[in-house]
Amino acid sequence: WGDGGCHLQNSAANAEKQNGLTAGPPQCPSAQREVRQCCFVLYERTEASVRIGTSLISPAQALRSLDKEVGSKTIEEVAREGRAAWRTHLMAVEVEDAGPASFTTLRRLEIFYTCLYRALLFPRRLDEVTATGIQHWSPYDGRVHHGPGVTDNGFWDTFRTVYPLLSLAYPKKLGELLEGWLNAYRAGGWLPKWASPGYRDSMVGTFADVVLSDAIIKNISGFDVDMAWEALRKDAFDSSSDPKDTSRGKFGLQHYKDRGYIPVDVKIGEACSRTLDFAYADAATAMAAERLGKGEVARELRQRSERGLRELYDPRTGLMGHKQANGAFKNEPAETWGDCFTEGSAWHHSFPPFNLKVLTELHGGSQKLIAKLRELFTTPGDFNVGSYKVEIHEMREMRMLGLGQYAHNNQPVHHLPFLFALLGDRNATARMVRRILSSAYSPEGFAGDEDNGEMGSWYVLSALGLFAPSPGVSADYMLASMPLFRRVHLRALDIVIEAPAASQEAPLVTEVFWRSQPVKGVLVPYQTLQVGGTLHFQAPGDKKLNRVVSSLRGALHGAIKKARGAVRKVRGATTAFEHSPSLQEDLGLGPPSAAVEDGQLSIVTGAALVASLVFCGLAAKRFIGPHLLGTTVKPD
């Protein structure tokens, strides 16, 4: 500094203010023990390498982290380790065949892996490796606890796509995160709604309930299910002891329990969204209760959830309405934002996915509901600023997208394109999803806020052809739209997704095969996907040979999987094999080479070339013959 002061201040410094900043002593302390807190004397140099250790637990833990994670490494070495770590995470979803070498293919790959990267940035881990194991400082009580800790997550956004993606691609990590959220509950007494880093009064609903319920019905491991149920039950039936506290539990719960909805005229903001969000959480918690053998609680919550939908539906408009305490609906244009709804209008919140049966009944049948959804996508993207008083960016972004009242820039509508398929029109879903993938995302930006990875996760799931329309209420994934790449491998569950027509501009889906068997309908349970296998998407005009090749690949995939297991059993006796990465790669047991780094658009492991020579002769009689004869093959 101009006065010769240090940039950093040690424990013995006599601090003085200069222009709002604090400076340390004019000279660096000579004692070696102070060097980590000292200023930098550059002399004639213009650069300095600074090694920094951080901790929320203690200065001693910060030093431990510095020594363990950085030590004497150069910045280039640390950067190389960081790239390797990210590569490991990103290759959990491996695009093995992106399609033809073209600008479009490269662009899709760039957006896809950018979205996956963003999907993995949150929630943020707070836990640290200490001398006594994994510990974390908790922002929920200000103390240090054992076990994982997590923060920085808006469940209002992320429950929709981030956690369904983690279930498919990172189930083990998901279990750790869930235990971290339960540690937040243990420390603070409530599940957070918008952790940043502790409890925050932001957004509505208790969607951490949906995340935990989803994990329970999917049988995700790694977290305390009994503690999860305790937290779920508290959110469902208890209110915060502070009547003005909206950061914990369901604010307005008593109105919801007494009337079945929260009136717009009882001085509780965003009443319509609160009602619908509470109803969603109830539906999800009911599913968890049922899975855990708590039938009476499940019935009560399911009734509450259904009543919320029925109470808020306005038959005059076919949308959810501004219902007052006297039971009458307040007249308000459907394009009005705010007031009763959170970051949107009645168009965006009127089609919740957690009870499609009741929603269809309220509209008078599936065709009428489809018609109303089509009206949403074709009504001009006009808006009234409503209680926001001024035009906010979400309003502009909706209009700029050009999909009517569909606002992909914000989360409440992200399931809407998939409702068409659930109601019987799979082609409408396939066309709409492909249009959104191509128009709402680019390397330069997204159509709206990322919001803790939710927007990126939507892209990744839709590009895989797997989407969860109602997390927490159903463990099913939809197979309603064509994947964006010809072949993708989800390593954690060992799922291969094949779509020969992926490169087409707007391919439709005629049929989907799982392990060579046709999938009935448009849904596949998570429990089915957990066993691993090949999903093959068929489009109109696809050659029958594609399915033959898919069956061959599926059988080869199974053979390699068995080989991996056999190798693991005898690995202790194969040290020479372990130390031969090239041999492992040739046999498909090691990491394949990178498509993007090597300038290739498809990745072929040595196993596909070597093993196929041996296998194809044996497989031809069993697989190719029956397919050419038009018969169905039943896998072992």
BADREN-272600 format. One line per field, with one value per residue (C-alpha): residue in one letter; z negated, x negated, y negated; residue number from 1. Coordinates in nm, 3 decimals, always signed. Each point is the difference from the previous one (the first is absolute). Layout:
drenti = (A;...)
w = (Z;...)
u = (X;...)
v = (Y;...)
marza = (NUM;...)
END
This chain:
drenti = (W;G;D;G;G;C;H;L;Q;N;S;A;A;N;A;E;K;Q;N;G;L;T;A;G;P;P;Q;C;P;S;A;Q;R;E;V;R;Q;C;C;F;V;L;Y;E;R;T;E;A;S;V;R;I;G;T;S;L;I;S;P;A;Q;A;L;R;S;L;D;K;E;V;G;S;K;T;I;E;E;V;A;R;E;G;R;A;A;W;R;T;H;L;M;A;V;E;V;E;D;A;G;P;A;S;F;T;T;L;R;R;L;E;I;F;Y;T;C;L;Y;R;A;L;L;F;P;R;R;L;D;E;V;T;A;T;G;I;Q;H;W;S;P;Y;D;G;R;V;H;H;G;P;G;V;T;D;N;G;F;W;D;T;F;R;T;V;Y;P;L;L;S;L;A;Y;P;K;K;L;G;E;L;L;E;G;W;L;N;A;Y;R;A;G;G;W;L;P;K;W;A;S;P;G;Y;R;D;S;M;V;G;T;F;A;D;V;V;L;S;D;A;I;I;K;N;I;S;G;F;D;V;D;M;A;W;E;A;L;R;K;D;A;F;D;S;S;S;D;P;K;D;T;S;R;G;K;F;G;L;Q;H;Y;K;D;R;G;Y;I;P;V;D;V;K;I;G;E;A;C;S;R;T;L;D;F;A;Y;A;D;A;A;T;A;M;A;A;E;R;L;G;K;G;E;V;A;R;E;L;R;Q;R;S;E;R;G;L;R;E;L;Y;D;P;R;T;G;L;M;G;H;K;Q;A;N;G;A;F;K;N;E;P;A;E;T;W;G;D;C;F;T;E;G;S;A;W;H;H;S;F;P;P;F;N;L;K;V;L;T;E;L;H;G;G;S;Q;K;L;I;A;K;L;R;E;L;F;T;T;P;G;D;F;N;V;G;S;Y;K;V;E;I;H;E;M;R;E;M;R;M;L;G;L;G;Q;Y;A;H;N;N;Q;P;V;H;H;L;P;F;L;F;A;L;L;G;D;R;N;A;T;A;R;M;V;R;R;I;L;S;S;A;Y;S;P;E;G;F;A;G;D;E;D;N;G;E;M;G;S;W;Y;V;L;S;A;L;G;L;F;A;P;S;P;G;V;S;A;D;Y;M;L;A;S;M;P;L;F;R;R;V;H;L;R;A;L;D;I;V;I;E;A;P;A;A;S;Q;E;A;P;L;V;T;E;V;F;W;R;S;Q;P;V;K;G;V;L;V;P;Y;Q;T;L;Q;V;G;G;T;L;H;F;Q;A;P;G;D;K;K;L;N;R;V;V;S;S;L;R;G;A;L;H;G;A;I;K;K;A;R;G;A;V;R;K;V;R;G;A;T;T;A;F;E;H;S;P;S;L;Q;E;D;L;G;L;G;P;P;S;A;A;V;E;D;G;Q;L;S;I;V;T;G;A;A;L;V;A;S;L;V;F;C;G;L;A;A;K;R;F;I;G;P;H;L;L;G;T;T;V;K;P;D)
w = (+0.000;+0.023;-0.368;+0.026;-0.181;+0.067;+0.192;-0.267;-0.373;-0.253;-0.355;-0.143;+0.244;-0.118;+0.257;+0.147;+0.244;+0.338;+0.247;-0.169;+0.012;-0.279;+0.027;-0.200;-0.130;+0.227;-0.021;+0.037;-0.328;+0.007;-0.191;+0.230;-0.181;+0.131;+0.363;+0.103;-0.118;+0.135;+0.281;+0.324;+0.076;+0.379;+0.049;+0.377;+0.067;+0.144;-0.097;-0.314;-0.050;-0.304;-0.158;-0.199;-0.239;-0.118;-0.263;-0.169;-0.299;-0.125;+0.103;-0.081;+0.239;+0.268;-0.038;+0.019;+0.320;+0.146;-0.070;+0.117;+0.311;+0.124;-0.180;+0.232;+0.325;+0.273;+0.126;+0.320;-0.201;-0.200;+0.318;+0.158;-0.300;+0.020;+0.367;-0.074;-0.279;+0.223;+0.281;-0.233;-0.100;+0.353;+0.146;-0.228;+0.287;+0.299;+0.354;+0.194;+0.339;+0.040;+0.366;+0.331;+0.004;+0.036;-0.158;-0.149;-0.166;-0.149;-0.124;-0.166;-0.174;-0.124;-0.142;-0.145;-0.202;-0.100;-0.138;-0.180;-0.151;-0.125;-0.134;-0.223;-0.152;-0.267;-0.274;-0.149;-0.232;-0.341;-0.137;-0.048;-0.058;-0.352;-0.224;-0.150;+0.325;+0.204;-0.181;+0.088;-0.147;+0.007;+0.091;-0.164;-0.356;+0.036;-0.132;+0.136;+0.058;+0.135;+0.340;+0.330;+0.018;+0.297;+0.081;+0.281;+0.154;+0.090;-0.015;+0.172;+0.312;-0.040;-0.102;+0.355;+0.190;-0.200;-0.241;+0.266;+0.198;-0.304;-0.048;+0.349;+0.029;-0.356;-0.239;-0.254;-0.019;-0.032;-0.315;-0.151;+0.086;-0.154;-0.322;+0.009;+0.018;-0.291;-0.195;+0.066;-0.150;-0.302;-0.062;+0.067;-0.064;+0.351;+0.354;+0.185;+0.282;+0.155;-0.163;+0.046;-0.209;-0.284;-0.013;+0.232;+0.060;+0.375;+0.225;-0.120;-0.061;-0.176;+0.295;-0.202;-0.095;+0.365;+0.035;-0.305;+0.099;+0.348;-0.148;-0.227;+0.277;+0.221;-0.283;+0.023;-0.260;-0.216;-0.223;-0.320;+0.115;-0.351;-0.051;+0.344;-0.097;-0.323;+0.202;+0.257;-0.265;-0.173;+0.323;+0.067;-0.336;-0.204;+0.029;-0.106;-0.355;+0.146;+0.182;+0.220;+0.096;+0.363;+0.029;-0.183;+0.069;+0.180;-0.059;+0.008;-0.085;-0.228;+0.274;+0.235;-0.249;-0.097;+0.342;+0.244;+0.144;-0.105;+0.082;+0.186;-0.251;-0.329;+0.035;+0.108;+0.320;+0.299;-0.142;+0.318;+0.042;-0.368;+0.025;+0.306;-0.135;-0.333;+0.190;+0.198;-0.319;-0.154;+0.303;-0.014;-0.377;+0.035;+0.239;-0.244;-0.285;+0.202;+0.084;-0.370;-0.108;-0.144;+0.181;-0.216;+0.039;+0.373;+0.040;-0.194;+0.201;+0.329;-0.082;-0.094;+0.323;+0.219;-0.179;+0.069;+0.375;-0.009;-0.216;+0.218;+0.344;+0.158;+0.254;+0.161;+0.129;-0.007;-0.213;-0.367;-0.143;-0.260;-0.261;-0.287;-0.358;+0.083;+0.266;+0.299;+0.272;+0.058;+0.366;+0.125;+0.355;+0.052;+0.117;-0.334;-0.177;-0.372;-0.285;-0.024;+0.202;-0.041;+0.290;+0.252;+0.084;-0.015;+0.333;-0.155;-0.320;+0.108;+0.119;-0.289;+0.085;-0.337;+0.063;+0.371;-0.058;-0.200;+0.232;+0.299;-0.181;-0.083;+0.367;+0.116;+0.159;+0.153;+0.333;-0.167;-0.214;+0.310;+0.166;-0.297;+0.012;+0.371;-0.082;-0.242;+0.271;+0.259;-0.207;+0.069;-0.260;-0.140;-0.371;-0.270;-0.253;-0.285;-0.351;+0.133;+0.108;+0.259;+0.281;-0.130;+0.213;-0.018;+0.183;+0.281;+0.034;+0.037;+0.285;+0.172;+0.009;+0.225;-0.142;-0.111;-0.375;-0.043;-0.204;+0.017;-0.169;-0.330;-0.167;-0.065;+0.368;+0.066;-0.010;+0.230;+0.334;-0.148;-0.104;+0.362;+0.007;-0.335;+0.146;+0.316;+0.247;+0.000;+0.329;-0.142;-0.285;+0.236;+0.224;-0.285;-0.195;+0.306;+0.077;-0.354;+0.004;+0.316;-0.078;-0.375;-0.039;+0.171;-0.081;-0.054;-0.261;-0.115;+0.036;-0.370;-0.340;-0.061;-0.363;-0.163;+0.306;+0.065;+0.350;+0.098;-0.149;+0.210;+0.312;-0.100;-0.089;+0.315;+0.213;-0.151;+0.081;-0.371;-0.198;-0.340;+0.031;-0.367;-0.234;-0.345;+0.110;+0.258;+0.050;+0.374;+0.279;+0.333;+0.337;+0.204;+0.194;+0.221;-0.161;+0.144;+0.062;+0.165;-0.297;-0.363;-0.296;-0.357;-0.189;-0.353;+0.093;+0.310;+0.237;+0.371;+0.190;+0.376;+0.250;+0.365;+0.110;-0.257;+0.260;+0.182;-0.048;-0.166;-0.029;-0.147;-0.218;+0.120;-0.256;-0.273;-0.085;-0.336;+0.004;+0.344;-0.129;+0.098;-0.277;-0.047;-0.021;-0.054;-0.354;-0.142;-0.377;-0.161;-0.154;+0.352;+0.110;-0.309;+0.132;+0.302;+0.367;+0.338;+0.087;+0.375;+0.146;+0.329;+0.244;+0.306;+0.288;-0.214;+0.163;-0.173;+0.011;-0.267;-0.248;+0.101;-0.066;-0.326;-0.115;+0.086;-0.188;-0.294;-0.021;+0.036;-0.267;-0.236;+0.079;-0.073;-0.323;-0.110;+0.099;-0.214;-0.297;+0.058;+0.028;-0.327;-0.178;+0.109;+0.010;-0.300;+0.210;+0.308;-0.099;+0.343;+0.155;-0.244;+0.103;+0.370;+0.077;+0.374;-0.044;-0.228;+0.261;+0.275;-0.207;-0.079;-0.370;-0.020;+0.093;+0.376;+0.182;+0.008;+0.304;-0.026;-0.092;+0.275;+0.264;+0.050;-0.018;-0.102;-0.253;+0.070;-0.263;+0.098;-0.138;+0.273;+0.260;-0.170;-0.177;+0.290;+0.223;-0.248;-0.097;+0.329;+0.136;-0.313;-0.008;+0.365;-0.034;-0.318;+0.064;+0.367;+0.128;-0.224;+0.076;+0.375;-0.037;-0.185;-0.334;-0.346;-0.191;-0.375;-0.181;-0.272)
u = (+0.000;-0.103;-0.099;-0.200;+0.266;+0.068;+0.296;+0.063;+0.004;-0.145;+0.118;-0.238;+0.094;+0.117;+0.275;+0.068;+0.271;-0.087;+0.277;+0.223;-0.265;-0.211;-0.379;-0.254;-0.345;-0.248;-0.254;+0.036;-0.061;-0.329;+0.118;+0.054;+0.320;+0.161;-0.088;+0.341;+0.163;-0.257;+0.008;-0.195;-0.322;-0.042;-0.299;-0.059;+0.228;+0.348;+0.162;+0.036;+0.124;+0.230;+0.106;+0.320;+0.174;+0.355;+0.224;+0.328;-0.107;-0.328;-0.332;-0.172;+0.233;-0.076;-0.371;+0.075;+0.200;-0.278;-0.265;+0.217;+0.158;-0.265;-0.331;-0.285;+0.193;-0.019;+0.312;-0.027;+0.003;+0.303;+0.180;-0.081;+0.146;+0.310;+0.048;-0.040;+0.256;+0.252;-0.067;+0.084;+0.329;+0.099;-0.085;+0.257;+0.230;-0.206;+0.102;-0.144;+0.146;+0.103;+0.098;-0.145;-0.292;+0.175;+0.034;+0.336;-0.146;-0.291;+0.237;+0.223;-0.299;-0.119;+0.342;+0.055;-0.320;+0.030;+0.345;-0.127;-0.283;+0.249;+0.229;-0.283;-0.098;+0.273;+0.075;-0.331;-0.183;-0.096;-0.172;-0.376;-0.241;-0.131;-0.231;+0.306;+0.188;+0.261;+0.129;+0.181;+0.079;+0.376;+0.158;+0.319;-0.137;-0.353;-0.166;-0.231;+0.156;-0.112;+0.122;+0.076;+0.130;+0.161;+0.143;+0.081;+0.308;+0.344;+0.226;+0.281;-0.214;-0.220;+0.250;+0.133;-0.311;-0.325;+0.083;+0.162;-0.324;-0.210;+0.215;-0.094;-0.363;-0.133;+0.217;-0.279;-0.078;+0.373;+0.013;-0.281;+0.178;+0.324;-0.180;-0.145;+0.351;+0.104;-0.297;+0.144;+0.327;-0.180;-0.181;+0.280;+0.318;+0.145;-0.083;-0.120;+0.208;-0.266;-0.333;-0.242;-0.189;+0.252;+0.374;+0.123;+0.341;+0.011;+0.260;+0.289;+0.078;-0.198;-0.154;-0.277;+0.292;+0.035;-0.374;-0.005;+0.324;-0.137;-0.309;+0.215;+0.224;-0.307;-0.176;-0.309;-0.256;-0.239;+0.232;+0.199;+0.352;+0.146;-0.137;+0.128;+0.350;-0.021;-0.088;+0.273;+0.266;-0.100;+0.027;+0.339;+0.166;-0.196;-0.034;-0.290;+0.023;-0.053;+0.323;-0.193;-0.275;+0.037;-0.342;+0.102;+0.292;+0.322;+0.093;+0.381;+0.039;+0.301;+0.204;-0.095;+0.104;+0.327;+0.123;-0.196;-0.161;-0.155;+0.226;-0.142;+0.147;-0.154;-0.327;-0.209;-0.189;-0.008;+0.298;+0.083;-0.355;-0.020;+0.318;-0.121;-0.352;+0.131;+0.223;-0.300;-0.201;+0.299;+0.032;-0.370;-0.006;+0.305;-0.196;-0.290;+0.240;+0.159;-0.340;-0.092;+0.322;+0.170;+0.330;+0.218;-0.233;-0.025;+0.378;+0.032;-0.270;+0.133;+0.345;-0.148;-0.196;+0.299;+0.218;-0.253;+0.034;+0.378;+0.034;-0.221;+0.128;+0.220;+0.234;+0.074;-0.356;-0.131;-0.290;-0.086;+0.162;-0.032;+0.234;+0.114;+0.092;+0.371;-0.050;+0.045;-0.261;-0.145;+0.006;-0.354;-0.139;-0.191;-0.305;-0.039;-0.326;-0.067;+0.244;+0.147;-0.273;-0.378;-0.204;+0.270;+0.369;+0.293;-0.116;-0.324;+0.138;+0.331;-0.123;-0.190;-0.108;+0.046;+0.361;+0.071;+0.310;+0.177;-0.126;+0.144;+0.330;+0.022;-0.049;+0.262;-0.226;-0.342;+0.086;+0.125;-0.310;-0.218;+0.194;-0.066;-0.370;-0.007;+0.167;-0.283;-0.263;+0.188;+0.132;-0.220;-0.268;+0.154;-0.004;+0.123;-0.267;+0.249;-0.139;-0.354;+0.088;-0.280;-0.102;-0.242;-0.244;+0.209;+0.283;-0.226;-0.166;+0.335;+0.101;-0.339;+0.020;+0.307;+0.187;+0.312;+0.052;-0.256;-0.282;-0.292;-0.210;+0.163;+0.048;+0.376;+0.068;-0.284;+0.223;+0.270;-0.135;+0.003;+0.364;+0.105;-0.159;+0.153;+0.337;-0.052;-0.178;-0.362;-0.078;+0.094;-0.246;-0.276;+0.038;+0.023;-0.296;-0.225;+0.106;-0.082;-0.336;-0.095;+0.145;-0.031;-0.366;-0.320;-0.373;+0.059;+0.273;+0.332;+0.353;+0.011;-0.166;-0.202;+0.118;-0.230;-0.035;+0.370;+0.001;-0.308;+0.145;+0.315;-0.215;-0.202;+0.306;+0.186;-0.309;-0.014;+0.366;+0.068;+0.208;+0.168;+0.335;+0.101;-0.295;+0.093;+0.344;-0.121;-0.333;+0.069;-0.200;+0.155;-0.116;+0.199;-0.262;-0.287;-0.349;-0.239;-0.287;-0.023;-0.156;-0.055;-0.121;+0.114;-0.279;+0.143;+0.305;-0.169;+0.273;-0.069;+0.237;+0.015;+0.181;-0.102;+0.228;-0.137;-0.170;+0.322;+0.141;+0.327;+0.024;+0.308;+0.003;+0.197;-0.120;-0.258;-0.168;-0.155;-0.233;+0.145;+0.360;+0.253;+0.094;+0.375;+0.108;-0.234;-0.124;-0.273;-0.047;-0.328;-0.020;-0.004;-0.280;-0.205;-0.078;-0.181;+0.052;+0.057;+0.277;+0.058;+0.213;+0.170;+0.110;+0.227;-0.191;-0.283;-0.149;+0.060;-0.374;-0.034;+0.179;-0.210;-0.316;+0.149;+0.066;-0.356;-0.136;+0.226;-0.121;-0.360;+0.061;+0.122;-0.296;-0.247;+0.186;-0.038;-0.366;-0.055;+0.148;-0.221;-0.308;+0.081;+0.017;-0.347;-0.156;-0.218;-0.182;-0.034;-0.242;-0.158;+0.343;+0.075;-0.312;+0.078;+0.249;-0.018;+0.103;+0.286;+0.123;-0.019;+0.222;+0.246;-0.091;-0.173;+0.105;+0.045;-0.171;+0.180;+0.207;-0.046;-0.370;-0.092;+0.203;+0.233;+0.377;+0.041;-0.185;-0.060;-0.171;-0.233;+0.252;+0.249;-0.259;-0.175;+0.285;+0.242;-0.221;+0.042;+0.356;+0.174;-0.034;+0.165;+0.263;+0.102;+0.200;+0.176;+0.061;-0.022;+0.201;+0.306;+0.005;-0.009;+0.285;+0.205;+0.011;-0.064;-0.313;+0.034;-0.322;-0.141)
v = (+0.000;-0.362;-0.007;+0.322;+0.204;+0.369;+0.135;+0.264;-0.039;+0.241;+0.061;-0.264;-0.276;-0.339;-0.050;-0.340;-0.105;-0.147;-0.071;+0.254;+0.275;+0.145;+0.005;+0.197;-0.105;-0.175;+0.284;+0.377;+0.191;+0.187;+0.308;+0.299;+0.091;-0.320;+0.052;+0.132;-0.320;-0.241;-0.253;+0.048;-0.181;+0.029;-0.233;-0.006;+0.300;-0.053;+0.331;+0.207;+0.356;+0.015;+0.328;-0.039;+0.237;-0.064;+0.148;-0.082;+0.210;-0.150;-0.158;+0.330;+0.181;-0.260;+0.079;+0.371;-0.050;-0.213;+0.264;+0.291;-0.151;-0.242;+0.052;-0.092;+0.049;-0.261;-0.172;+0.205;+0.324;-0.110;-0.103;+0.337;+0.181;-0.217;+0.082;+0.370;-0.016;-0.177;+0.245;+0.288;-0.163;-0.096;+0.341;+0.159;-0.099;+0.104;-0.090;+0.294;-0.092;-0.362;+0.027;-0.118;-0.242;-0.332;-0.342;+0.101;+0.308;-0.194;-0.267;+0.260;+0.156;-0.337;-0.090;+0.347;+0.015;-0.365;+0.079;+0.310;-0.206;-0.258;+0.270;+0.124;-0.336;+0.011;+0.083;-0.106;+0.237;-0.139;+0.310;+0.024;+0.289;-0.055;+0.200;+0.171;+0.065;-0.187;-0.308;-0.319;-0.337;-0.042;-0.335;+0.127;-0.014;-0.136;+0.315;+0.270;+0.343;+0.334;+0.115;-0.175;-0.355;-0.173;-0.340;-0.242;+0.154;-0.130;+0.305;-0.193;+0.028;+0.304;+0.268;-0.002;+0.114;-0.013;+0.281;+0.223;-0.038;+0.089;+0.312;+0.119;-0.106;-0.045;+0.205;+0.055;-0.372;-0.067;+0.210;-0.208;-0.324;+0.121;+0.088;-0.351;-0.149;+0.220;-0.135;-0.346;+0.124;+0.145;-0.328;-0.246;+0.195;-0.049;+0.096;-0.311;-0.143;-0.220;+0.069;-0.293;+0.095;+0.050;-0.060;-0.273;-0.151;+0.054;+0.167;+0.212;+0.366;+0.273;+0.178;+0.163;+0.228;+0.098;+0.070;+0.228;+0.173;+0.061;+0.165;+0.217;+0.131;+0.060;+0.182;-0.222;+0.106;-0.198;-0.204;+0.051;+0.087;-0.014;-0.351;-0.095;+0.108;-0.200;-0.310;+0.067;+0.044;-0.322;-0.201;+0.158;-0.067;-0.258;-0.376;-0.219;-0.134;-0.348;-0.094;-0.244;+0.244;+0.109;+0.167;+0.319;+0.230;-0.088;-0.363;-0.012;+0.369;-0.052;-0.167;+0.282;+0.267;-0.173;-0.114;+0.214;-0.313;-0.331;-0.295;-0.296;-0.246;+0.120;-0.192;+0.298;-0.067;+0.234;+0.187;+0.194;+0.128;+0.089;+0.206;+0.191;+0.045;+0.126;+0.241;+0.129;+0.056;+0.179;+0.230;+0.086;+0.051;+0.224;+0.222;+0.020;+0.078;+0.277;+0.149;-0.006;+0.170;-0.308;+0.041;-0.225;-0.297;+0.069;-0.011;-0.326;-0.174;+0.130;-0.136;-0.339;-0.009;+0.083;-0.253;-0.274;+0.058;+0.010;-0.310;-0.217;+0.105;-0.267;+0.167;-0.338;-0.035;+0.356;-0.127;-0.025;-0.311;-0.273;+0.146;-0.219;+0.090;-0.009;+0.267;-0.232;-0.040;-0.343;-0.101;-0.037;+0.032;+0.325;-0.199;-0.185;+0.079;+0.010;-0.062;+0.350;+0.174;+0.025;-0.141;+0.065;-0.007;+0.240;+0.147;+0.120;+0.153;+0.154;+0.340;+0.163;+0.356;+0.170;+0.111;+0.012;+0.213;-0.271;-0.274;+0.188;+0.045;-0.371;-0.088;+0.246;+0.260;+0.043;-0.161;-0.317;-0.015;+0.043;-0.281;-0.227;+0.082;-0.080;-0.330;-0.078;+0.055;-0.206;-0.292;-0.307;-0.056;-0.317;-0.072;-0.234;-0.094;+0.046;-0.029;-0.026;-0.357;+0.004;+0.229;+0.263;+0.199;+0.319;-0.177;-0.119;+0.340;+0.175;-0.231;+0.029;+0.381;-0.015;+0.299;-0.182;+0.001;+0.277;-0.156;+0.241;-0.265;+0.095;+0.333;+0.052;+0.081;+0.243;+0.307;-0.138;+0.133;+0.349;-0.012;+0.048;+0.346;+0.094;-0.096;+0.207;-0.233;+0.112;-0.175;-0.341;+0.056;+0.117;-0.307;-0.250;+0.139;-0.004;-0.357;-0.116;+0.178;-0.185;-0.344;-0.055;+0.103;-0.105;-0.022;-0.371;+0.040;+0.140;-0.132;-0.085;+0.032;+0.314;+0.023;+0.256;+0.220;+0.059;-0.146;+0.200;+0.318;-0.043;-0.006;+0.307;+0.209;-0.103;+0.067;+0.350;+0.065;+0.062;-0.249;+0.028;-0.183;+0.023;+0.065;+0.120;+0.115;+0.249;+0.175;+0.022;-0.161;-0.094;+0.132;-0.247;-0.194;+0.105;-0.025;-0.253;+0.244;+0.340;+0.175;-0.103;+0.204;-0.073;+0.169;+0.007;+0.209;+0.146;-0.121;-0.037;-0.231;+0.051;-0.221;+0.052;-0.288;-0.246;-0.217;-0.076;-0.349;+0.102;+0.381;+0.162;+0.309;+0.301;+0.253;+0.049;+0.331;+0.086;+0.299;+0.090;+0.001;-0.270;-0.243;-0.032;-0.361;-0.294;+0.071;+0.221;+0.047;-0.100;+0.346;+0.144;-0.230;+0.087;+0.347;-0.146;+0.073;-0.162;-0.245;-0.013;-0.280;+0.080;-0.273;+0.023;+0.155;+0.140;+0.307;+0.329;+0.058;-0.270;+0.222;+0.298;-0.199;-0.127;+0.355;+0.098;-0.298;+0.074;+0.358;-0.114;-0.262;+0.272;+0.223;-0.279;-0.080;+0.363;-0.008;-0.308;+0.181;+0.302;-0.218;-0.178;+0.338;+0.099;-0.345;+0.075;+0.259;-0.218;-0.273;-0.003;-0.054;-0.280;-0.186;+0.021;-0.281;+0.061;+0.363;-0.103;-0.246;+0.263;+0.226;-0.279;+0.002;-0.336;-0.353;-0.050;-0.281;-0.332;-0.088;-0.375;+0.001;+0.244;-0.183;+0.294;+0.003;+0.361;+0.213;+0.366;+0.211;+0.278;+0.247;-0.078;+0.096;+0.292;+0.171;-0.039;+0.219;+0.284;-0.076;-0.076;+0.350;+0.140;-0.271;+0.013;+0.319;-0.108;-0.372;-0.090;+0.295;-0.055;-0.375;+0.056;+0.246;-0.262;+0.181;-0.142;+0.088;+0.052;-0.095;+0.223)
marza = (1;2;3;4;5;6;7;8;9;10;11;12;13;14;15;16;17;18;19;20;21;22;23;24;25;26;27;28;29;30;31;32;33;34;35;36;37;38;39;40;41;42;43;44;45;46;47;48;49;50;51;52;53;54;55;56;57;58;59;60;61;62;63;64;65;66;67;68;69;70;71;72;73;74;75;76;77;78;79;80;81;82;83;84;85;86;87;88;89;90;91;92;93;94;95;96;97;98;99;100;101;102;103;104;105;106;107;108;109;110;111;112;113;114;115;116;117;118;119;120;121;122;123;124;125;126;127;128;129;130;131;132;133;134;135;136;137;138;139;140;141;142;143;144;145;146;147;148;149;150;151;152;153;154;155;156;157;158;159;160;161;162;163;164;165;166;167;168;169;170;171;172;173;174;175;176;177;178;179;180;181;182;183;184;185;186;187;188;189;190;191;192;193;194;195;196;197;198;199;200;201;202;203;204;205;206;207;208;209;210;211;212;213;214;215;216;217;218;219;220;221;222;223;224;225;226;227;228;229;230;231;232;233;234;235;236;237;238;239;240;241;242;243;244;245;246;247;248;249;250;251;252;253;254;255;256;257;258;259;260;261;262;263;264;265;266;267;268;269;270;271;272;273;274;275;276;277;278;279;280;281;282;283;284;285;286;287;288;289;290;291;292;293;294;295;296;297;298;299;300;301;302;303;304;305;306;307;308;309;310;311;312;313;314;315;316;317;318;319;320;321;322;323;324;325;326;327;328;329;330;331;332;333;334;335;336;337;338;339;340;341;342;343;344;345;346;347;348;349;350;351;352;353;354;355;356;357;358;359;360;361;362;363;364;365;366;367;368;369;370;371;372;373;374;375;376;377;378;379;380;381;382;383;384;385;386;387;388;389;390;391;392;393;394;395;396;397;398;399;400;401;402;403;404;405;406;407;408;409;410;411;412;413;414;415;416;417;418;419;420;421;422;423;424;425;426;427;428;429;430;431;432;433;434;435;436;437;438;439;440;441;442;443;444;445;446;447;448;449;450;451;452;453;454;455;456;457;458;459;460;461;462;463;464;465;466;467;468;469;470;471;472;473;474;475;476;477;478;479;480;481;482;483;484;485;486;487;488;489;490;491;492;493;494;495;496;497;498;499;500;501;502;503;504;505;506;507;508;509;510;511;512;513;514;515;516;517;518;519;520;521;522;523;524;525;526;527;528;529;530;531;532;533;534;535;536;537;538;539;540;541;542;543;544;545;546;547;548;549;550;551;552;553;554;555;556;557;558;559;560;561;562;563;564;565;566;567;568;569;570;571;572;573;574;575;576;577;578;579;580;581;582;583;584;585;586;587;588;589;590;591;592;593;594;595;596;597;598;599;600;601;602;603;604;605;606;607;608;609;610;611;612;613;614;615;616;617;618;619;620;621;622;623;624;625;626;627;628;629;630;631;632;633;634;635;636)
END
